[in-house]
Amino acid sequence: MILSSGEIQKRLSAGSGLVIRPYSEACQQPASYDLRVEEALPLLAGRCTLVHSLEWVEIPSDLAATLRCRSSFARQGVLLGGGFVDPGFRGQLTLSLVNMGGDEIQLNPGDRVVQMILHQVAGGFQVYDGRYQDSRGVVPAR
């Protein structure tokens, strides 16, 4: 089951373990939440660029998240590498953006680049405890 905007907002205010900080109502979509970039940087044509989300997220044990590139960037040739957040993850998300278009694309602070879709996990008891836990800023592959 995908969480609706109402369910996301309810869980954020109910102390359910779901955290999106800073939260912006402008980023809340009907069935997803738009993650923003924190700093300005170019997406060079033909290159992969690692950026981090402005938001700190905490995903409780009964949820997981799928990440998708927003269509406005996808229409310019931007692809998102990766895109799954396990239950129990805490931190800023490192996003791998590949510009397959022919032109450089400038990202500006606060640009909404990725949609985070939250899914309910049935019987979720195992949580993420990997090396990217509590990530801050861009974290390259280890």
The first five atom37 places (N, CA, C, CB, O) and aatype in JSON, in Angstrom:
{
  "aatype": [12, 9, 10, 15, 15, 7, 6, 9, 5, 11, 1, 10, 15, 0, 7, 15, 7, 10, 19, 9, 1, 14, 18, 15, 6, 0, 4, 5, 5, 14, 0, 15, 18, 3, 10, 1, 19, 6, 6, 0, 10, 14, 10, 10, 0, 7, 1, 4, 16, 10, 19, 8, 15, 10, 6, 17, 19, 6, 9, 14, 15, 3, 10, 0, 0, 16, 10, 1, 4, 1, 15, 15, 13, 0, 1, 5, 7, 19, 10, 10, 7, 7, 7, 13, 19, 3, 14, 7, 13, 1, 7, 5, 10, 16, 10, 15, 10, 19, 2, 12, 7, 7, 3, 6, 9, 5, 10, 2, 14, 7, 3, 1, 19, 19, 5, 12, 9, 10, 8, 5, 19, 0, 7, 7, 13, 5, 19, 18, 3, 7, 1, 18, 5, 3, 15, 1, 7, 19, 19, 14, 0, 1],
  "atom_mask": [
    [1, 1, 1, 1, 1],
    [1, 1, 1, 1, 1],
    [1, 1, 1, 1, 1],
    [1, 1, 1, 1, 1],
    [1, 1, 1, 1, 1],
    [1, 1, 1, 0, 1],
    [1, 1, 1, 1, 1],
    [1, 1, 1, 1, 1],
    [1, 1, 1, 1, 1],
    [1, 1, 1, 1, 1],
    [1, 1, 1, 1, 1],
    [1, 1, 1, 1, 1],
    [1, 1, 1, 1, 1],
    [1, 1, 1, 1, 1],
    [1, 1, 1, 0, 1],
    [1, 1, 1, 1, 1],
    [1, 1, 1, 0, 1],
    [1, 1, 1, 1, 1],
    [1, 1, 1, 1, 1],
    [1, 1, 1, 1, 1],
    [1, 1, 1, 1, 1],
    [1, 1, 1, 1, 1],
    [1, 1, 1, 1, 1],
    [1, 1, 1, 1, 1],
    [1, 1, 1, 1, 1],
    [1, 1, 1, 1, 1],
    [1, 1, 1, 1, 1],
    [1, 1, 1, 1, 1],
    [1, 1, 1, 1, 1],
    [1, 1, 1, 1, 1],
    [1, 1, 1, 1, 1],
    [1, 1, 1, 1, 1],
    [1, 1, 1, 1, 1],
    [1, 1, 1, 1, 1],
    [1, 1, 1, 1, 1],
    [1, 1, 1, 1, 1],
    [1, 1, 1, 1, 1],
    [1, 1, 1, 1, 1],
    [1, 1, 1, 1, 1],
    [1, 1, 1, 1, 1],
    [1, 1, 1, 1, 1],
    [1, 1, 1, 1, 1],
    [1, 1, 1, 1, 1],
    [1, 1, 1, 1, 1],
    [1, 1, 1, 1, 1],
    [1, 1, 1, 0, 1],
    [1, 1, 1, 1, 1],
    [1, 1, 1, 1, 1],
    [1, 1, 1, 1, 1],
    [1, 1, 1, 1, 1],
    [1, 1, 1, 1, 1],
    [1, 1, 1, 1, 1],
    [1, 1, 1, 1, 1],
    [1, 1, 1, 1, 1],
    [1, 1, 1, 1, 1],
    [1, 1, 1, 1, 1],
    [1, 1, 1, 1, 1],
    [1, 1, 1, 1, 1],
    [1, 1, 1, 1, 1],
    [1, 1, 1, 1, 1],
    [1, 1, 1, 1, 1],
    [1, 1, 1, 1, 1],
    [1, 1, 1, 1, 1],
    [1, 1, 1, 1, 1],
    [1, 1, 1, 1, 1],
    [1, 1, 1, 1, 1],
    [1, 1, 1, 1, 1],
    [1, 1, 1, 1, 1],
    [1, 1, 1, 1, 1],
    [1, 1, 1, 1, 1],
    [1, 1, 1, 1, 1],
    [1, 1, 1, 1, 1],
    [1, 1, 1, 1, 1],
    [1, 1, 1, 1, 1],
    [1, 1, 1, 1, 1],
    [1, 1, 1, 1, 1],
    [1, 1, 1, 0, 1],
    [1, 1, 1, 1, 1],
    [1, 1, 1, 1, 1],
    [1, 1, 1, 1, 1],
    [1, 1, 1, 0, 1],
    [1, 1, 1, 0, 1],
    [1, 1, 1, 0, 1],
    [1, 1, 1, 1, 1],
    [1, 1, 1, 1, 1],
    [1, 1, 1, 1, 1],
    [1, 1, 1, 1, 1],
    [1, 1, 1, 0, 1],
    [1, 1, 1, 1, 1],
    [1, 1, 1, 1, 1],
    [1, 1, 1, 0, 1],
    [1, 1, 1, 1, 1],
    [1, 1, 1, 1, 1],
    [1, 1, 1, 1, 1],
    [1, 1, 1, 1, 1],
    [1, 1, 1, 1, 1],
    [1, 1, 1, 1, 1],
    [1, 1, 1, 1, 1],
    [1, 1, 1, 1, 1],
    [1, 1, 1, 1, 1],
    [1, 1, 1, 0, 1],
    [1, 1, 1, 0, 1],
    [1, 1, 1, 1, 1],
    [1, 1, 1, 1, 1],
    [1, 1, 1, 1, 1],
    [1, 1, 1, 1, 1],
    [1, 1, 1, 1, 1],
    [1, 1, 1, 1, 1],
    [1, 1, 1, 1, 1],
    [1, 1, 1, 0, 1],
    [1, 1, 1, 1, 1],
    [1, 1, 1, 1, 1],
    [1, 1, 1, 1, 1],
    [1, 1, 1, 1, 1],
    [1, 1, 1, 1, 1],
    [1, 1, 1, 1, 1],
    [1, 1, 1, 1, 1],
    [1, 1, 1, 1, 1],
    [1, 1, 1, 1, 1],
    [1, 1, 1, 1, 1],
    [1, 1, 1, 1, 1],
    [1, 1, 1, 1, 1],
    [1, 1, 1, 0, 1],
    [1, 1, 1, 0, 1],
    [1, 1, 1, 1, 1],
    [1, 1, 1, 1, 1],
    [1, 1, 1, 1, 1],
    [1, 1, 1, 1, 1],
    [1, 1, 1, 1, 1],
    [1, 1, 1, 0, 1],
    [1, 1, 1, 1, 1],
    [1, 1, 1, 1, 1],
    [1, 1, 1, 1, 1],
    [1, 1, 1, 1, 1],
    [1, 1, 1, 1, 1],
    [1, 1, 1, 1, 1],
    [1, 1, 1, 0, 1],
    [1, 1, 1, 1, 1],
    [1, 1, 1, 1, 1],
    [1, 1, 1, 1, 1],
    [1, 1, 1, 1, 1],
    [1, 1, 1, 1, 1]
  ],
  "atom_positions": [
    [[0.84, -1.18, 0.0], [0.0, 0.0, 0.0], [0.89, 1.25, 0.0], [-0.96, -0.01, 1.22], [1.84, 1.34, 0.78]],
    [[0.58, 2.19, -0.87], [1.28, 3.47, -0.93], [0.55, 4.44, 0.0], [1.34, 4.02, -2.39], [-0.68, 4.51, 0.0]],
    [[1.32, 5.2, 0.77], [0.72, 6.16, 1.69], [0.27, 7.41, 0.94], [1.72, 6.53, 2.8], [0.99, 7.94, 0.09]],
    [[-0.92, 7.87, 1.27], [-1.46, 9.11, 0.71], [-0.88, 10.3, 1.47], [-3.0, 9.12, 0.78], [-0.25, 10.14, 2.51]],
    [[-1.11, 11.48, 0.95], [-0.63, 12.69, 1.63], [-1.21, 12.8, 3.03], [-0.99, 13.94, 0.81], [-0.5, 13.18, 3.96]],
    [[-2.48, 12.48, 3.18], [-3.11, 12.53, 4.5], [-2.46, 11.56, 5.48], [0.0, 0.0, 0.0], [-2.26, 11.9, 6.64]],
    [[-2.15, 10.36, 5.01], [-1.51, 9.37, 5.88], [-0.08, 9.78, 6.22], [-1.51, 7.98, 5.2], [0.36, 9.59, 7.35]],
    [[0.64, 10.35, 5.26], [1.99, 10.83, 5.54], [1.95, 11.91, 6.6], [2.66, 11.38, 4.25], [2.72, 11.86, 7.56]],
    [[1.07, 12.89, 6.45], [0.95, 13.98, 7.42], [0.53, 13.47, 8.79], [-0.05, 15.03, 6.92], [1.03, 13.94, 9.82]],
    [[-0.38, 12.51, 8.81], [-0.83, 11.92, 10.08], [0.33, 11.23, 10.8], [-1.97, 10.91, 9.84], [0.52, 11.41, 12.0]],
    [[1.11, 10.45, 10.05], [2.24, 9.75, 10.66], [3.34, 10.7, 11.12], [2.82, 8.74, 9.67], [4.0, 10.45, 12.13]],
    [[3.54, 11.79, 10.39], [4.55, 12.77, 10.79], [4.18, 13.44, 12.11], [4.74, 13.82, 9.7], [5.05, 13.74, 12.93]],
    [[2.9, 13.69, 12.32], [2.47, 14.4, 13.53], [2.15, 13.47, 14.7], [1.26, 15.23, 13.23], [2.01, 13.93, 15.83]],
    [[2.04, 12.18, 14.43], [1.62, 11.23, 15.47], [2.78, 10.59, 16.22], [0.78, 10.16, 14.86], [2.55, 9.77, 17.11]],
    [[4.01, 10.94, 15.89], [5.14, 10.31, 16.56], [5.27, 8.84, 16.2], [0.0, 0.0, 0.0], [5.64, 8.02, 17.05]],
    [[4.97, 8.49, 14.95], [5.0, 7.09, 14.5], [6.4, 6.61, 14.13], [4.09, 6.93, 13.3], [6.59, 5.44, 13.8]],
    [[7.37, 7.52, 14.19], [8.72, 7.16, 13.78], [9.08, 7.7, 12.41], [0.0, 0.0, 0.0], [10.25, 7.68, 12.03]],
    [[8.09, 8.18, 11.65], [8.37, 8.79, 10.36], [8.79, 10.24, 10.59], [7.13, 8.71, 9.41], [8.08, 11.01, 11.24]],
    [[9.96, 10.6, 10.05], [10.47, 11.96, 10.17], [10.89, 12.46, 8.79], [11.67, 12.03, 11.17], [11.59, 11.75, 8.06]],
    [[10.47, 13.66, 8.45], [10.95, 14.39, 7.28], [11.22, 15.8, 7.79], [9.91, 14.37, 6.06], [10.29, 16.54, 8.12]],
    [[12.52, 16.17, 7.84], [12.88, 17.45, 8.45], [13.93, 18.16, 7.6], [13.4, 17.24, 9.88], [14.98, 17.56, 7.36]],
    [[13.74, 19.38, 7.14], [12.54, 20.19, 7.36], [11.4, 19.75, 6.42], [12.86, 21.68, 7.15], [11.63, 19.42, 5.25]],
    [[10.21, 19.75, 6.95], [9.02, 19.41, 6.18], [8.49, 20.67, 5.52], [7.93, 18.75, 7.09], [8.49, 21.74, 6.13]],
    [[8.05, 20.56, 4.28], [7.44, 21.68, 3.57], [6.13, 21.21, 2.96], [8.39, 22.25, 2.48], [6.1, 20.23, 2.21]],
    [[5.07, 21.9, 3.27], [3.77, 21.54, 2.71], [3.78, 21.63, 1.19], [2.68, 22.45, 3.29], [3.06, 20.89, 0.52]],
    [[4.61, 22.53, 0.63], [4.71, 22.67, -0.83], [5.29, 21.42, -1.49], [5.56, 23.89, -1.18], [5.07, 21.19, -2.67]],
    [[6.03, 20.62, -0.73], [6.63, 19.39, -1.25], [5.71, 18.18, -1.13], [7.93, 19.1, -0.54], [5.99, 17.13, -1.71]],
    [[4.62, 18.33, -0.37], [3.69, 17.21, -0.17], [2.83, 17.04, -1.41], [2.81, 17.43, 1.08], [2.12, 17.97, -1.8]],
    [[2.9, 15.87, -2.02], [2.09, 15.54, -3.2], [1.0, 14.56, -2.78], [2.98, 14.94, -4.34], [1.04, 14.06, -1.65]],
    [[0.03, 14.27, -3.64], [-1.07, 13.38, -3.25], [-0.64, 12.01, -2.73], [-1.98, 13.19, -4.41], [-1.28, 11.47, -1.83]],
    [[0.44, 11.44, -3.29], [0.89, 10.11, -2.85], [2.41, 10.02, -2.8], [0.33, 9.03, -3.78], [2.98, 8.95, -3.0]],
    [[3.08, 11.16, -2.54], [4.53, 11.18, -2.43], [4.97, 12.47, -1.77], [5.2, 11.02, -3.84], [4.16, 13.36, -1.5]],
    [[6.27, 12.56, -1.5], [6.86, 13.78, -0.95], [8.08, 14.11, -1.8], [7.25, 13.6, 0.56], [8.92, 13.25, -2.04]],
    [[8.18, 15.36, -2.24], [9.3, 15.79, -3.07], [10.5, 16.14, -2.2], [8.9, 17.0, -3.94], [10.41, 16.97, -1.3]],
    [[11.63, 15.5, -2.47], [12.87, 15.82, -1.78], [13.61, 16.91, -2.54], [13.76, 14.55, -1.64], [13.61, 16.94, -3.77]],
    [[14.24, 17.81, -1.79], [14.92, 18.96, -2.38], [16.43, 18.81, -2.24], [14.46, 20.27, -1.71], [16.93, 18.03, -1.42]],
    [[17.16, 19.57, -3.06], [18.61, 19.64, -2.92], [18.95, 20.82, -2.03], [19.31, 19.77, -4.32], [18.21, 21.8, -1.96]],
    [[20.09, 20.69, -1.34], [20.47, 21.72, -0.38], [21.35, 22.8, -0.99], [21.19, 21.09, 0.78], [21.34, 23.95, -0.55]],
    [[22.12, 22.43, -2.02], [23.08, 23.4, -2.55], [23.01, 23.49, -4.06], [24.48, 23.04, -2.12], [22.52, 22.58, -4.74]],
    [[23.52, 24.6, -4.58], [23.57, 24.81, -6.03], [24.72, 24.0, -6.61], [23.74, 26.31, -6.36], [25.82, 23.97, -6.07]],
    [[24.44, 23.35, -7.73], [25.5, 22.66, -8.47], [25.0, 22.28, -9.84], [25.99, 21.42, -7.71], [23.8, 22.09, -10.04]],
    [[25.93, 22.16, -10.79], [25.52, 21.8, -12.15], [25.45, 20.29, -12.33], [26.49, 22.4, -13.17], [26.23, 19.55, -11.73]],
    [[24.51, 19.86, -13.15], [24.48, 18.48, -13.63], [25.06, 18.53, -15.02], [23.01, 17.86, -13.61], [24.38, 18.93, -15.97]],
    [[26.32, 18.11, -15.15], [27.0, 18.17, -16.44], [26.47, 17.11, -17.39], [28.51, 18.01, -16.25], [26.18, 15.98, -16.98]],
    [[26.35, 17.46, -18.65], [25.86, 16.52, -19.66], [26.75, 15.28, -19.7], [25.82, 17.2, -21.06], [27.97, 15.37, -19.73]],
    [[26.09, 14.11, -19.71], [26.82, 12.85, -19.8], [27.51, 12.41, -18.53], [0.0, 0.0, 0.0], [28.3, 11.46, -18.56]],
    [[27.26, 13.07, -17.4], [27.97, 12.76, -16.15], [27.0, 12.38, -15.05], [28.81, 13.96, -15.71], [25.84, 12.79, -15.04]],
    [[27.52, 11.59, -14.12], [26.8, 11.23, -12.9], [27.25, 12.2, -11.8], [27.07, 9.73, -12.49], [28.44, 12.42, -11.6]],
    [[26.29, 12.77, -11.09], [26.58, 13.7, -10.01], [25.88, 13.21, -8.75], [26.13, 15.14, -10.37], [24.68, 12.91, -8.78]],
    [[26.61, 13.14, -7.65], [26.02, 12.81, -6.36], [25.62, 14.09, -5.65], [27.0, 11.98, -5.49], [26.42, 15.01, -5.51]],
    [[24.37, 14.14, -5.22], [23.86, 15.27, -4.44], [23.15, 14.69, -3.23], [22.9, 16.18, -5.29], [22.76, 13.52, -3.23]],
    [[22.97, 15.5, -2.2], [22.23, 14.99, -1.05], [20.94, 15.77, -0.87], [23.08, 15.08, 0.22], [20.81, 16.92, -1.27]],
    [[19.99, 15.09, -0.25], [18.71, 15.73, 0.01], [18.87, 16.77, 1.11], [17.65, 14.67, 0.41], [19.66, 16.61, 2.03]],
    [[18.11, 17.83, 0.99], [18.03, 18.82, 2.06], [17.43, 18.16, 3.3], [17.18, 20.05, 1.62], [17.83, 18.44, 4.43]],
    [[16.47, 17.28, 3.07], [15.72, 16.66, 4.17], [16.5, 15.55, 4.86], [14.42, 16.12, 3.65], [17.2, 14.76, 4.22]],
    [[16.35, 15.51, 6.15], [16.76, 14.38, 6.99], [15.51, 13.51, 7.08], [17.3, 14.83, 8.45], [14.45, 14.01, 7.45]],
    [[15.62, 12.23, 6.75], [14.47, 11.34, 6.84], [14.75, 10.2, 7.81], [14.11, 10.78, 5.44], [15.89, 9.75, 7.95]],
    [[13.71, 9.76, 8.46], [13.75, 8.57, 9.31], [12.56, 7.72, 8.92], [13.73, 8.93, 10.86], [11.41, 8.16, 9.0]],
    [[12.84, 6.49, 8.49], [11.81, 5.59, 8.0], [11.57, 4.52, 9.07], [12.22, 4.94, 6.63], [12.49, 3.76, 9.39]],
    [[10.37, 4.43, 9.63], [10.11, 3.42, 10.66], [10.1, 2.0, 10.1], [8.79, 3.71, 11.35], [10.12, 1.81, 8.88]],
    [[10.06, 1.03, 10.98], [10.18, -0.38, 10.58], [9.01, -0.89, 9.74], [10.3, -1.24, 11.8], [9.14, -1.93, 9.08]],
    [[7.88, -0.19, 9.75], [6.74, -0.66, 8.96], [6.59, 0.06, 7.62], [5.47, -0.49, 9.76], [5.58, -0.1, 6.93]],
    [[7.62, 0.86, 7.25], [7.58, 1.57, 5.97], [8.89, 1.37, 5.21], [7.32, 3.06, 6.19], [9.93, 1.07, 5.8]],
    [[8.83, 1.53, 3.9], [9.99, 1.61, 3.02], [9.68, 2.71, 2.02], [10.31, 0.22, 2.31], [8.53, 3.13, 1.89]],
    [[10.7, 3.18, 1.31], [10.47, 4.25, 0.35], [11.1, 3.92, -1.0], [11.02, 5.58, 0.88], [12.19, 3.35, -1.07]],
    [[10.4, 4.29, -2.05], [10.93, 4.23, -3.4], [11.19, 5.66, -3.84], [9.93, 3.48, -4.38], [10.37, 6.55, -3.59]],
    [[12.33, 5.88, -4.49], [12.68, 7.21, -4.99], [12.56, 7.22, -6.51], [14.1, 7.61, -4.55], [12.99, 6.29, -7.18]],
    [[11.96, 8.28, -7.03], [11.8, 8.45, -8.48], [12.21, 9.87, -8.84], [10.32, 8.16, -8.92], [11.95, 10.81, -8.1]],
    [[12.85, 10.02, -9.97], [13.19, 11.34, -10.48], [11.88, 12.07, -10.82], [14.14, 11.26, -11.73], [10.98, 11.47, -11.42]],
    [[11.77, 13.33, -10.45], [10.58, 14.11, -10.82], [10.54, 14.26, -12.34], [10.59, 15.51, -10.13], [11.57, 14.39, -12.99]],
    [[9.35, 14.24, -12.88], [9.19, 14.24, -14.34], [9.75, 15.5, -14.99], [7.72, 14.11, -14.69], [10.21, 15.44, -16.13]],
    [[9.75, 16.63, -14.3], [10.3, 17.85, -14.91], [11.79, 17.71, -15.19], [10.05, 19.06, -13.99], [12.29, 18.28, -16.16]],
    [[12.51, 16.95, -14.35], [13.92, 16.69, -14.6], [14.1, 15.54, -15.59], [14.65, 16.38, -13.29], [14.99, 15.57, -16.43]],
    [[13.25, 14.52, -15.48], [13.34, 13.38, -16.41], [13.12, 13.85, -17.85], [12.3, 12.3, -16.03], [13.72, 13.3, -18.77]],
    [[12.28, 14.84, -18.05], [12.02, 15.37, -19.39], [13.22, 16.1, -19.97], [10.83, 16.3, -19.37], [13.29, 16.35, -21.17]],
    [[14.18, 16.44, -19.11], [15.42, 17.07, -19.57], [16.55, 16.05, -19.72], [15.85, 18.17, -18.59], [17.68, 16.41, -20.06]],
    [[16.22, 14.77, -19.48], [17.21, 13.71, -19.64], [17.9, 13.28, -18.37], [0.0, 0.0, 0.0], [18.9, 12.56, -18.43]],
    [[17.39, 13.68, -17.21], [18.0, 13.29, -15.94], [17.42, 11.95, -15.48], [17.76, 14.39, -14.86], [16.21, 11.76, -15.44]],
    [[18.32, 11.04, -15.13], [17.95, 9.74, -14.59], [18.42, 9.64, -13.15], [18.54, 8.58, -15.44], [19.44, 10.23, -12.8]],
    [[17.69, 8.92, -12.33], [18.07, 8.69, -10.95], [18.59, 7.26, -10.83], [16.87, 8.93, -9.98], [17.88, 6.31, -11.16]],
    [[19.82, 7.12, -10.35], [20.38, 5.79, -10.09], [20.01, 5.36, -8.68], [0.0, 0.0, 0.0], [20.01, 6.18, -7.76]],
    [[19.69, 4.12, -8.51], [19.26, 3.67, -7.18], [17.82, 4.08, -6.97], [0.0, 0.0, 0.0], [17.12, 4.46, -7.9]],
    [[17.4, 4.0, -5.73], [16.06, 4.48, -5.5], [15.22, 3.7, -4.52], [0.0, 0.0, 0.0], [14.0, 3.69, -4.62]],
    [[15.85, 3.03, -3.56], [15.07, 2.32, -2.53], [15.64, 2.65, -1.16], [15.07, 0.78, -2.77], [16.86, 2.66, -0.98]],
    [[14.76, 2.92, -0.21], [15.16, 3.23, 1.16], [14.53, 2.18, 2.08], [14.74, 4.69, 1.58], [13.31, 2.06, 2.16]],
    [[15.39, 1.43, 2.75], [14.92, 0.35, 3.63], [14.27, 0.86, 4.91], [16.07, -0.57, 3.97], [14.55, 1.98, 5.36]],
    [[13.41, 0.03, 5.51], [12.88, 0.37, 6.83], [14.04, 0.58, 7.81], [11.94, -0.75, 7.35], [15.04, -0.13, 7.77]],
    [[13.88, 1.57, 8.68], [14.89, 1.83, 9.7], [15.98, 2.8, 9.29], [0.0, 0.0, 0.0], [16.8, 3.17, 10.13]],
    [[16.02, 3.22, 8.01], [17.05, 4.16, 7.58], [16.84, 5.52, 8.24], [17.06, 4.3, 6.06], [15.72, 5.98, 8.41]],
    [[17.97, 6.16, 8.61], [17.98, 7.52, 9.13], [19.08, 8.3, 8.42], [18.18, 7.54, 10.68], [20.19, 7.79, 8.28]],
    [[18.78, 9.51, 7.98], [19.82, 10.36, 7.41], [19.36, 11.16, 6.23], [0.0, 0.0, 0.0], [18.2, 11.11, 5.82]],
    [[20.31, 11.92, 5.69], [20.08, 12.58, 4.42], [20.35, 11.55, 3.33], [20.98, 13.87, 4.25], [21.23, 10.7, 3.47]],
    [[19.61, 11.63, 2.26], [19.75, 10.66, 1.17], [20.72, 11.17, 0.12], [18.39, 10.36, 0.54], [20.59, 12.31, -0.34]],
    [[21.69, 10.34, -0.26], [22.58, 10.66, -1.37], [21.89, 10.2, -2.64], [23.99, 9.97, -1.2], [21.51, 9.04, -2.78]],
    [[21.72, 11.14, -3.56], [21.01, 10.9, -4.81], [22.01, 10.88, -5.96], [19.92, 11.97, -5.05], [22.83, 11.79, -6.09]],
    [[21.95, 9.85, -6.78], [22.83, 9.72, -7.93], [22.06, 10.16, -9.17], [23.36, 8.25, -8.08], [21.21, 9.42, -9.67]],
    [[22.36, 11.36, -9.65], [21.65, 11.92, -10.79], [22.55, 11.89, -12.02], [21.19, 13.37, -10.5], [23.69, 12.36, -11.98]],
    [[22.04, 11.34, -13.11], [22.79, 11.23, -14.35], [22.09, 12.1, -15.39], [22.91, 9.74, -14.84], [20.91, 11.91, -15.68]],
    [[22.83, 13.05, -15.95], [22.29, 13.93, -16.99], [22.6, 13.32, -18.35], [22.89, 15.37, -16.87], [23.72, 13.41, -18.84]],
    [[21.61, 12.7, -18.95], [21.76, 12.08, -20.26], [21.41, 13.05, -21.39], [20.9, 10.84, -20.37], [21.52, 12.7, -22.57]],
    [[21.0, 14.26, -21.04], [20.69, 15.26, -22.04], [21.96, 15.9, -22.59], [0.0, 0.0, 0.0], [23.06, 15.6, -22.13]],
    [[21.8, 16.76, -23.55], [22.94, 17.39, -24.18], [23.4, 18.68, -23.53], [0.0, 0.0, 0.0], [24.46, 19.21, -23.86]],
    [[22.6, 19.21, -22.61], [22.91, 20.48, -21.98], [23.12, 20.34, -20.48], [21.8, 21.48, -22.25], [22.54, 19.47, -19.84]],
    [[23.97, 21.21, -19.94], [24.14, 21.27, -18.49], [22.84, 21.75, -17.86], [25.33, 22.23, -18.1], [22.15, 22.6, -18.41]],
    [[22.51, 21.18, -16.71], [21.31, 21.58, -15.97], [21.76, 22.1, -14.62], [20.29, 20.38, -15.82], [22.5, 21.43, -13.9]],
    [[21.33, 23.29, -14.26], [21.72, 23.89, -13.0], [20.71, 23.54, -11.92], [21.86, 25.42, -13.14], [19.51, 23.8, -12.07]],
    [[21.18, 22.96, -10.83], [20.35, 22.74, -9.65], [20.55, 23.91, -8.71], [20.69, 21.39, -8.95], [21.67, 24.38, -8.52]],
    [[19.47, 24.38, -8.13], [19.53, 25.48, -7.17], [19.01, 25.02, -5.82], [18.71, 26.68, -7.68], [18.19, 24.1, -5.74]],
    [[19.48, 25.64, -4.75], [19.02, 25.25, -3.41], [17.49, 25.24, -3.34], [19.6, 26.19, -2.34], [16.83, 26.2, -3.75]],
    [[16.96, 24.17, -2.81], [15.51, 24.04, -2.67], [14.81, 23.44, -3.87], [0.0, 0.0, 0.0], [13.6, 23.2, -3.81]],
    [[15.52, 23.18, -4.96], [14.88, 22.53, -6.11], [14.38, 21.15, -5.71], [15.87, 22.42, -7.31], [15.09, 20.38, -5.07]],
    [[13.15, 20.86, -6.09], [12.55, 19.55, -5.83], [12.95, 18.62, -6.98], [10.98, 19.64, -5.69], [12.52, 18.82, -8.11]],
    [[13.78, 17.62, -6.69], [14.33, 16.78, -7.76], [13.84, 15.34, -7.74], [15.83, 16.79, -7.69], [13.8, 14.68, -8.78]],
    [[13.47, 14.84, -6.58], [13.13, 13.42, -6.44], [11.83, 13.28, -5.64], [14.28, 12.64, -5.74], [11.6, 14.0, -4.67]],
    [[10.98, 12.35, -6.07], [9.78, 12.02, -5.32], [10.07, 10.81, -4.43], [8.58, 11.72, -6.28], [10.64, 9.82, -4.89]],
    [[9.69, 10.9, -3.17], [9.81, 9.79, -2.24], [8.41, 9.22, -2.02], [10.47, 10.23, -0.88], [7.52, 9.9, -1.5]],
    [[8.23, 7.97, -2.43], [6.94, 7.28, -2.3], [7.07, 6.32, -1.13], [6.54, 6.52, -3.63], [7.96, 5.46, -1.12]],
    [[6.2, 6.45, -0.16], [6.26, 5.62, 1.05], [5.29, 4.44, 0.93], [5.93, 6.45, 2.31], [4.13, 4.61, 0.57]],
    [[5.81, 3.25, 1.23], [5.04, 2.01, 1.13], [4.98, 1.34, 2.5], [5.67, 1.04, 0.08], [5.95, 1.39, 3.26]],
    [[3.86, 0.74, 2.8], [3.74, -0.03, 4.03], [4.41, -1.39, 3.84], [2.25, -0.21, 4.43], [4.27, -2.01, 2.79]],
    [[5.14, -1.84, 4.85], [5.82, -3.13, 4.83], [5.09, -4.06, 5.8], [7.35, -2.99, 5.21], [5.06, -3.81, 7.0]],
    [[4.52, -5.13, 5.27], [3.79, -6.08, 6.11], [4.76, -6.84, 7.0], [2.96, -7.06, 5.24], [5.76, -7.38, 6.52]],
    [[4.48, -6.89, 8.28], [5.31, -7.65, 9.21], [6.72, -7.14, 9.31], [0.0, 0.0, 0.0], [7.65, -7.91, 9.54]],
    [[6.9, -5.83, 9.15], [8.24, -5.25, 9.15], [8.89, -5.23, 10.52], [0.0, 0.0, 0.0], [8.51, -4.43, 11.38]],
    [[9.86, -6.11, 10.73], [10.56, -6.16, 12.02], [12.06, -5.95, 11.84], [10.3, -7.49, 12.72], [12.74, -5.49, 12.75]],
    [[12.58, -6.28, 10.68], [14.0, -6.11, 10.42], [14.23, -4.71, 9.88], [14.53, -7.19, 9.43], [13.5, -4.26, 9.0]],
    [[15.24, -4.01, 10.41], [15.5, -2.64, 9.98], [16.93, -2.5, 9.47], [15.24, -1.66, 11.13], [17.81, -3.29, 9.79]],
    [[17.13, -1.47, 8.67], [18.43, -1.17, 8.09], [19.42, -0.78, 9.19], [18.32, -0.05, 7.04], [19.09, 0.01, 10.08]],
    [[20.61, -1.34, 9.11], [21.67, -1.0, 10.06], [23.0, -1.04, 9.31], [21.68, -1.97, 11.28], [23.99, -1.57, 9.81]],
    [[23.0, -0.46, 8.12], [24.18, -0.52, 7.26], [25.09, 0.68, 7.41], [0.0, 0.0, 0.0], [24.9, 1.53, 8.28]],
    [[26.06, 0.73, 6.55], [27.1, 1.75, 6.64], [26.66, 3.15, 6.23], [28.26, 1.35, 5.81], [27.41, 4.1, 6.43]],
    [[25.48, 3.31, 5.67], [24.99, 4.63, 5.31], [24.04, 5.21, 6.36], [24.29, 4.58, 3.96], [23.48, 6.29, 6.16]],
    [[23.86, 4.5, 7.46], [22.99, 4.98, 8.54], [23.51, 6.31, 9.07], [22.9, 3.93, 9.69], [24.72, 6.49, 9.22]],
    [[22.61, 7.24, 9.34], [22.92, 8.57, 9.88], [23.78, 9.41, 8.94], [23.63, 8.44, 11.21], [24.58, 10.23, 9.39]],
    [[23.61, 9.22, 7.63], [24.36, 9.97, 6.62], [24.04, 11.46, 6.7], [24.04, 9.44, 5.22], [22.9, 11.87, 6.91]],
    [[25.09, 12.25, 6.53], [24.96, 13.72, 6.42], [25.77, 14.15, 5.21], [25.44, 14.46, 7.74], [26.95, 13.81, 5.09]],
    [[25.13, 14.9, 4.32], [25.81, 15.32, 3.11], [25.94, 14.16, 2.13], [0.0, 0.0, 0.0], [25.36, 13.1, 2.33]],
    [[26.71, 14.39, 1.08], [26.93, 13.34, 0.07], [27.84, 12.27, 0.67], [27.56, 13.94, -1.24], [28.89, 12.57, 1.23]],
    [[27.42, 11.03, 0.54], [28.23, 9.9, 1.0], [28.55, 9.04, -0.22], [27.49, 9.07, 2.12], [27.66, 8.38, -0.75]],
    [[29.81, 9.03, -0.67], [30.17, 8.2, -1.83], [30.13, 6.72, -1.46], [31.58, 8.58, -2.35], [30.04, 6.36, -0.28]],
    [[30.2, 5.87, -2.47], [30.23, 4.42, -2.24], [31.41, 4.08, -1.34], [30.32, 3.63, -3.58], [32.49, 4.66, -1.47]],
    [[31.19, 3.15, -0.44], [32.26, 2.75, 0.49], [32.82, 1.41, 0.13], [31.76, 2.73, 1.93], [33.72, 0.92, 0.8]]
  ]
}
